[in-house]
Amino acid sequence: MTDQAVEDWNGEVGERWLKYLVPFESMISPINAALMKTAAFKPDEHVVEIGSGGGKNVIEIAKAVAPSGDVTGVDIAQILIDHSKKRAAEAGVGNVDFKCANAQTAKLDAPRDRAFSSFGIMFFEDPDKAFANIRSWVKPGGDFTFSCWGPPDKNPWIGMVGAIAGKYVEMPERAPDGPGPFRMADPDATKALLERAGWKEVTCTLWQGEQLLGGEGATPESAADFVMNALAIGEPLDEAGPGLRDKARAEIIEALKPYYKDGSVRLDAAAWIVTAKA
């Protein structure tokens, strides 16, 4: 990550992410369940998670690799590391460690058996360097399992709200190969990237299913607030002038109402589950 990104994650961005951590974890839970099933952690394995966020997966993995295995969670945001430590302590899980560091450059004290990440690998400043560094964290014969978003056209939840916001203000454009949620949406490019970094036997499996926007139990109103605040859709609207956020929010709410079923906002989503051997 750039120095500015590190600063952001240890300030406003990290605070915002922590505020919306529960709905975000709920929103990605179907994908995360498929990811964990693919990883199939076993007792006594030593694991590192990249972009460990609020610590949910670290705790779950720690239980799976007990009694002699352990997990190290690596994240760029100290506020999320602090939250994860508290969460692990409350869960009574002791075979965990958390490290506030940039996975692109950080070193570990010893190589692990396996690496893992749930949507934590799309924002590196230099992905070739980052994935080569993560490769150095894993023993020969080990593996790396991670998830990343699939093609934008298979994730209408982000395109819908972005298009509405774009009617009121010019939304910032991201370079397709720059840091961003869809940076690794092309499986061929992802495979080439991993192979350049020293990984082999790369597989990309497309998960497609229903996603609960804003988490389980979110209404169209709370789901609209989630995408505008947690995903920062609202920032350009605030900067553009008074009243624009409210107008866009109202339109997003109306657009989400047809998808509100059985107590949640349900939209199609797609993600890649990627595996690679060290």
HUCORDA-V778469 format. One record per residue. SS is DSSP state (A for helix, B for strand, O for the rest). PHI is phi in degrees with one decimal (none if undefined). BURIAL is # if it has 9 or more other ideal C-beta (glycine too) atoms within 8 Angstrom, else .. Layout:
BEGIN
ss = <SS;SS>
phi = <PHI;PHI>
burial = <BURIAL;BURIAL>
END
This chain:
BEGIN
ss = <O;O;A;A;A;A;A;A;A;O;O;A;A;A;A;A;A;A;A;O;A;A;A;A;A;A;A;O;A;A;A;A;A;A;A;A;A;A;A;O;O;O;O;O;O;B;B;B;B;B;O;O;O;O;O;A;A;A;A;A;A;A;A;A;A;O;O;O;O;B;B;B;B;B;B;O;O;A;A;A;A;A;A;A;A;A;A;A;A;A;O;O;O;O;O;B;B;B;B;B;O;O;O;O;O;O;O;O;O;O;O;B;B;B;B;B;B;B;O;O;O;O;O;O;O;O;A;A;A;A;A;A;A;A;A;A;O;B;B;B;B;B;B;B;B;B;B;B;B;O;O;A;A;A;O;A;A;A;A;A;A;A;A;A;A;A;O;O;O;O;O;O;O;O;O;O;O;O;O;O;O;O;O;O;O;O;A;A;A;A;A;A;A;A;A;A;O;O;O;B;B;B;B;B;B;B;B;B;B;B;B;B;O;O;O;O;O;O;O;A;A;A;A;A;A;A;A;A;A;O;O;O;A;A;A;A;A;A;A;A;O;O;O;A;A;A;A;A;A;A;A;A;A;A;A;A;A;O;O;B;B;O;O;B;B;B;B;B;B;B;B;B;B;B;B;B;B;O>
phi = <none;-71.4;-60.1;-66.4;-64.6;-60.6;-62.1;-63.0;-67.8;-96.3;-138.1;-62.0;-64.3;-62.6;-65.0;-67.2;-62.3;-64.8;-60.6;-105.9;-61.8;-63.6;-63.9;-67.9;-60.8;-65.8;-61.7;-92.4;-58.7;-63.9;-67.7;-63.9;-63.1;-66.4;-64.5;-65.7;-64.2;-63.8;-66.1;47.0;-63.5;-124.6;-53.5;77.7;-81.0;-111.9;-126.4;-124.6;-107.4;-95.9;68.3;-74.5;55.0;-83.5;91.3;-58.3;-69.6;-57.3;-64.7;-64.8;-65.2;-58.2;-67.0;-71.3;-95.3;-62.6;-91.8;-101.8;-82.5;-153.7;-134.6;-112.5;-98.4;-114.9;-146.9;-80.3;-103.4;-63.1;-63.5;-76.3;-62.1;-61.4;-63.1;-64.3;-61.2;-64.7;-64.1;-65.4;-63.6;-65.3;-82.9;71.3;-100.5;-108.2;-89.5;-132.7;-146.5;-127.5;-131.6;-84.9;-164.1;-91.9;-62.8;-69.7;-129.5;-66.9;-114.4;-102.8;-70.1;-159.2;-66.7;-102.3;-74.2;-147.5;-117.9;-151.8;-158.3;-112.7;58.5;-116.0;-128.4;-99.2;-119.6;-67.9;-67.6;-129.7;-62.6;-60.6;-65.9;-64.3;-71.3;-68.7;-66.2;-63.0;-58.4;-69.2;-81.9;-114.3;-64.8;-54.9;91.9;-79.5;-148.8;-135.3;-124.0;-149.7;-118.1;-150.9;-67.4;-79.6;-58.0;-56.0;-70.3;-101.0;-126.9;-63.6;-61.1;-84.4;-65.9;-62.4;-71.8;-65.8;-65.8;-66.7;-61.4;-67.9;-72.7;-106.0;-156.9;-71.9;-79.8;-59.8;-92.9;-105.2;-65.5;-53.9;-102.3;-96.6;-55.9;168.5;-61.6;-106.9;-59.4;-110.7;-73.3;-91.1;-65.3;-66.3;-67.1;-63.6;-61.8;-63.6;-60.4;-64.7;-65.7;-61.8;-85.4;101.2;-87.4;-141.1;52.1;-77.8;-126.8;-125.3;-111.7;-83.3;-91.9;-132.8;-177.0;-93.2;-122.8;-92.6;-65.3;80.2;91.9;-61.6;88.0;-71.2;-89.7;-55.2;-67.8;-72.3;-66.8;-63.2;-64.0;-61.5;-68.4;-77.0;-99.8;-65.0;-97.8;63.3;-63.6;-77.1;-59.7;-62.2;-68.4;-62.0;-71.5;-78.5;147.1;-66.4;88.4;-69.8;-59.1;-63.4;-65.1;-66.2;-59.8;-60.9;-71.2;-63.8;-58.3;-63.2;-67.9;-85.5;-56.6;-64.1;-97.4;-84.8;-139.1;52.2;82.7;-147.5;-91.2;-112.5;-133.1;-67.3;-149.5;-145.9;-146.8;-91.3;-106.4;-112.4;-126.1;-153.2;-103.6;-84.7>
burial = <#;.;.;.;#;#;.;#;#;#;.;.;#;#;#;#;#;#;.;#;#;.;#;#;#;#;#;#;#;#;#;#;.;#;#;#;.;#;#;.;#;.;#;.;#;#;#;#;#;#;#;#;#;#;#;#;#;#;#;#;#;#;.;#;#;#;.;.;#;#;#;#;#;#;#;#;#;.;#;#;#;.;#;#;#;.;#;#;.;.;.;.;#;.;#;#;.;#;#;.;#;.;#;#;.;#;.;#;.;.;.;#;.;#;#;#;#;#;#;#;#;#;.;#;.;.;#;#;#;#;#;#;#;#;#;.;#;#;.;.;.;#;#;#;#;#;#;#;#;#;#;#;.;#;#;#;#;#;#;#;#;#;.;#;#;#;.;#;#;.;.;.;.;.;.;.;.;.;#;#;.;#;#;#;#;.;.;.;#;#;#;.;#;#;#;#;#;.;#;.;.;#;.;#;#;#;#;.;.;.;#;#;#;#;#;.;.;#;.;#;.;#;#;#;#;#;#;#;#;#;#;.;#;#;.;#;#;.;.;.;.;.;.;#;#;.;#;#;#;.;#;#;#;.;#;#;.;.;#;#;.;.;.;#;#;#;#;#;#;#;#;#;#;#;#;#;#;#>
END
